[in-house]
Amino acid sequence: MRRLAAIILSAAVFAAGIYAYTDSFAATSSNPAYSALIDAVKNGKDEETVAGLYQEYMDESLTMTEMARIEYHMARYFKDMGNEAEAKRHVELGKQFLAGIGEDEGELKRRVAEADIVSADYYVNGGISKGMESSDLMKKLYADYPDEYYIALQEAFRLLYTPAIAGGSAKKALSIFNDIEKEIDGLSKLDLFSFYSGKGMALSQRDEYDESDRYLDKAEDIYTGDPAIDDIRKDNRRGKRSNRNR
């Protein structure tokens, strides 16, 4: 009987290990210079402040992966600020750093950096082929590394932004967010923001507008400068009005 109990316990621990999420980028998230820069970017601080914090971060001893991946945030920030030239410059910097990533940094980090830069390129420069490439890279990453917090979050966003005819699904995205929520304590500050905003978006697409707003509130308790949240809130208001008029 004891042996059977031990076998069952071992099986349960093994199963739990299979589905446990991991964060291979925790070291970057814990860097104070990185945190200060991301706080400024995600709170929509002025360009001079962000540029100064960017330089402070880049002056640190960084890996090529870290340098490539920060360009994703910089490119998107300047695009949102309406500074197209600076956004494009950071995309090109990201490509240069990406090309310098060596095998010693590992396949996972190299592929995530590649997906980030392609995504930034699409966000800044557009292009159907670039959008398809970005989606394909993330889909393959998730197939290979479904237990990485960042990759699971980005796959959920991919499902939200992809048209249903091409395989997008708010229902599937919500399922991923719900799985992540079971291990929410392991999320970094930035990933926690992504989780709250992403689940808010998924709930909005599922016509659960009040619940969506509650998750968006939690996201804005972390960062306040993401224009996408305003767009989701507008969709929620339209959805609520539509329901009242039925």
Contacts in CASP RR format, 6 or more apart in sequence:
PFRMAT RR
TARGET T0000
AUTHOR 0000-0000-0000
METHOD contacts of the structure
MODEL  1
MRRLAAIILSAAVFAAGIYAYTDSFAATSSNPAYSALIDAVKNGKDEETV
AGLYQEYMDESLTMTEMARIEYHMARYFKDMGNEAEAKRHVELGKQFLAG
IGEDEGELKRRVAEADIVSADYYVNGGISKGMESSDLMKKLYADYPDEYY
IALQEAFRLLYTPAIAGGSAKKALSIFNDIEKEIDGLSKLDLFSFYSGKG
MALSQRDEYDESDRYLDKAEDIYTGDPAIDDIRKDNRRGKRSNRNR
18 147 0 8 1.000
19 147 0 8 1.000
19 179 0 8 1.000
20 147 0 8 1.000
20 183 0 8 1.000
21 147 0 8 1.000
21 148 0 8 1.000
21 149 0 8 1.000
21 152 0 8 1.000
21 180 0 8 1.000
21 183 0 8 1.000
21 186 0 8 1.000
22 147 0 8 1.000
22 148 0 8 1.000
22 149 0 8 1.000
23 29 0 8 1.000
23 148 0 8 1.000
23 149 0 8 1.000
23 150 0 8 1.000
23 186 0 8 1.000
23 187 0 8 1.000
23 188 0 8 1.000
23 191 0 8 1.000
24 108 0 8 1.000
24 109 0 8 1.000
24 148 0 8 1.000
24 150 0 8 1.000
25 109 0 8 1.000
25 112 0 8 1.000
25 150 0 8 1.000
25 188 0 8 1.000
26 188 0 8 1.000
28 34 0 8 1.000
28 66 0 8 1.000
28 69 0 8 1.000
29 35 0 8 1.000
29 188 0 8 1.000
29 189 0 8 1.000
29 190 0 8 1.000
29 191 0 8 1.000
31 57 0 8 1.000
31 60 0 8 1.000
33 53 0 8 1.000
33 56 0 8 1.000
33 57 0 8 1.000
33 60 0 8 1.000
34 57 0 8 1.000
34 66 0 8 1.000
34 70 0 8 1.000
35 189 0 8 1.000
36 53 0 8 1.000
36 56 0 8 1.000
36 57 0 8 1.000
37 50 0 8 1.000
37 53 0 8 1.000
37 54 0 8 1.000
37 56 0 8 1.000
37 57 0 8 1.000
37 70 0 8 1.000
37 73 0 8 1.000
38 73 0 8 1.000
38 189 0 8 1.000
38 190 0 8 1.000
39 223 0 8 1.000
40 49 0 8 1.000
40 50 0 8 1.000
40 53 0 8 1.000
41 50 0 8 1.000
41 73 0 8 1.000
41 74 0 8 1.000
41 77 0 8 1.000
42 190 0 8 1.000
42 193 0 8 1.000
42 222 0 8 1.000
42 223 0 8 1.000
42 224 0 8 1.000
42 225 0 8 1.000
42 226 0 8 1.000
43 223 0 8 1.000
43 224 0 8 1.000
43 225 0 8 1.000
44 50 0 8 1.000
44 77 0 8 1.000
44 80 0 8 1.000
44 81 0 8 1.000
44 224 0 8 1.000
44 225 0 8 1.000
47 78 0 8 1.000
47 81 0 8 1.000
47 83 0 8 1.000
47 86 0 8 1.000
50 74 0 8 1.000
50 77 0 8 1.000
54 70 0 8 1.000
54 74 0 8 1.000
57 70 0 8 1.000
58 67 0 8 1.000
58 70 0 8 1.000
63 101 0 8 1.000
63 105 0 8 1.000
63 109 0 8 1.000
64 97 0 8 1.000
64 98 0 8 1.000
64 100 0 8 1.000
64 101 0 8 1.000
64 102 0 8 1.000
64 105 0 8 1.000
64 113 0 8 1.000
65 101 0 8 1.000
65 105 0 8 1.000
65 109 0 8 1.000
65 110 0 8 1.000
65 112 0 8 1.000
65 113 0 8 1.000
67 94 0 8 1.000
67 97 0 8 1.000
68 94 0 8 1.000
68 97 0 8 1.000
68 98 0 8 1.000
68 101 0 8 1.000
68 113 0 8 1.000
68 116 0 8 1.000
68 117 0 8 1.000
69 112 0 8 1.000
69 113 0 8 1.000
69 116 0 8 1.000
71 90 0 8 1.000
71 91 0 8 1.000
71 93 0 8 1.000
71 94 0 8 1.000
71 97 0 8 1.000
71 116 0 8 1.000
71 117 0 8 1.000
71 120 0 8 1.000
72 94 0 8 1.000
72 116 0 8 1.000
72 117 0 8 1.000
72 119 0 8 1.000
72 120 0 8 1.000
74 87 0 8 1.000
74 90 0 8 1.000
74 93 0 8 1.000
75 87 0 8 1.000
75 88 0 8 1.000
75 90 0 8 1.000
75 91 0 8 1.000
75 94 0 8 1.000
75 120 0 8 1.000
75 121 0 8 1.000
75 123 0 8 1.000
75 124 0 8 1.000
76 87 0 8 1.000
76 120 0 8 1.000
76 123 0 8 1.000
76 124 0 8 1.000
77 87 0 8 1.000
78 84 0 8 1.000
78 86 0 8 1.000
78 87 0 8 1.000
78 90 0 8 1.000
79 87 0 8 1.000
79 123 0 8 1.000
79 124 0 8 1.000
80 227 0 8 1.000
84 124 0 8 1.000
87 124 0 8 1.000
88 124 0 8 1.000
88 125 0 8 1.000
90 120 0 8 1.000
91 117 0 8 1.000
91 120 0 8 1.000
91 121 0 8 1.000
91 124 0 8 1.000
91 125 0 8 1.000
94 117 0 8 1.000
94 120 0 8 1.000
95 117 0 8 1.000
95 121 0 8 1.000
97 113 0 8 1.000
98 110 0 8 1.000
98 113 0 8 1.000
98 114 0 8 1.000
98 117 0 8 1.000
101 109 0 8 1.000
101 110 0 8 1.000
101 113 0 8 1.000
102 110 0 8 1.000
108 145 0 8 1.000
108 148 0 8 1.000
111 137 0 8 1.000
111 141 0 8 1.000
112 141 0 8 1.000
112 150 0 8 1.000
112 151 0 8 1.000
114 137 0 8 1.000
115 134 0 8 1.000
115 137 0 8 1.000
115 138 0 8 1.000
115 141 0 8 1.000
115 154 0 8 1.000
118 130 0 8 1.000
118 131 0 8 1.000
118 133 0 8 1.000
118 134 0 8 1.000
118 137 0 8 1.000
119 134 0 8 1.000
119 138 0 8 1.000
121 130 0 8 1.000
121 134 0 8 1.000
122 130 0 8 1.000
122 131 0 8 1.000
122 133 0 8 1.000
122 134 0 8 1.000
135 158 0 8 1.000
135 162 0 8 1.000
135 166 0 8 1.000
138 151 0 8 1.000
138 154 0 8 1.000
138 155 0 8 1.000
138 158 0 8 1.000
139 155 0 8 1.000
139 158 0 8 1.000
141 151 0 8 1.000
141 154 0 8 1.000
141 155 0 8 1.000
142 151 0 8 1.000
142 152 0 8 1.000
142 154 0 8 1.000
142 155 0 8 1.000
142 158 0 8 1.000
145 151 0 8 1.000
146 152 0 8 1.000
146 155 0 8 1.000
149 180 0 8 1.000
149 186 0 8 1.000
149 187 0 8 1.000
149 188 0 8 1.000
149 191 0 8 1.000
150 191 0 8 1.000
152 176 0 8 1.000
152 179 0 8 1.000
152 180 0 8 1.000
153 176 0 8 1.000
153 180 0 8 1.000
153 191 0 8 1.000
153 194 0 8 1.000
153 195 0 8 1.000
153 198 0 8 1.000
155 176 0 8 1.000
156 173 0 8 1.000
156 174 0 8 1.000
156 176 0 8 1.000
156 177 0 8 1.000
156 180 0 8 1.000
156 198 0 8 1.000
156 202 0 8 1.000
157 173 0 8 1.000
157 194 0 8 1.000
157 198 0 8 1.000
157 201 0 8 1.000
158 168 0 8 1.000
159 167 0 8 1.000
159 168 0 8 1.000
159 169 0 8 1.000
159 170 0 8 1.000
159 172 0 8 1.000
159 173 0 8 1.000
159 176 0 8 1.000
160 168 0 8 1.000
160 170 0 8 1.000
160 173 0 8 1.000
160 198 0 8 1.000
160 201 0 8 1.000
160 202 0 8 1.000
160 205 0 8 1.000
162 168 0 8 1.000
170 202 0 8 1.000
170 205 0 8 1.000
170 206 0 8 1.000
171 206 0 8 1.000
173 198 0 8 1.000
173 202 0 8 1.000
174 199 0 8 1.000
174 202 0 8 1.000
174 203 0 8 1.000
174 206 0 8 1.000
177 195 0 8 1.000
177 198 0 8 1.000
177 199 0 8 1.000
177 202 0 8 1.000
180 187 0 8 1.000
180 195 0 8 1.000
181 195 0 8 1.000
181 199 0 8 1.000
184 192 0 8 1.000
184 195 0 8 1.000
187 195 0 8 1.000
189 222 0 8 1.000
192 222 0 8 1.000
193 219 0 8 1.000
193 222 0 8 1.000
193 223 0 8 1.000
193 226 0 8 1.000
196 215 0 8 1.000
196 216 0 8 1.000
196 218 0 8 1.000
196 219 0 8 1.000
196 222 0 8 1.000
197 215 0 8 1.000
197 216 0 8 1.000
197 219 0 8 1.000
197 226 0 8 1.000
197 228 0 8 1.000
197 229 0 8 1.000
197 232 0 8 1.000
198 215 0 8 1.000
198 219 0 8 1.000
199 215 0 8 1.000
200 211 0 8 1.000
200 212 0 8 1.000
200 213 0 8 1.000
200 215 0 8 1.000
200 216 0 8 1.000
200 219 0 8 1.000
200 232 0 8 1.000
201 212 0 8 1.000
201 228 0 8 1.000
201 232 0 8 1.000
203 209 0 8 1.000
203 211 0 8 1.000
203 212 0 8 1.000
203 215 0 8 1.000
204 212 0 8 1.000
204 232 0 8 1.000
204 235 0 8 1.000
204 236 0 8 1.000
207 239 0 8 1.000
207 243 0 8 1.000
209 236 0 8 1.000
209 239 0 8 1.000
209 240 0 8 1.000
209 243 0 8 1.000
210 240 0 8 1.000
212 232 0 8 1.000
212 236 0 8 1.000
213 233 0 8 1.000
213 236 0 8 1.000
216 229 0 8 1.000
216 232 0 8 1.000
216 233 0 8 1.000
216 236 0 8 1.000
219 226 0 8 1.000
219 229 0 8 1.000
220 229 0 8 1.000
END
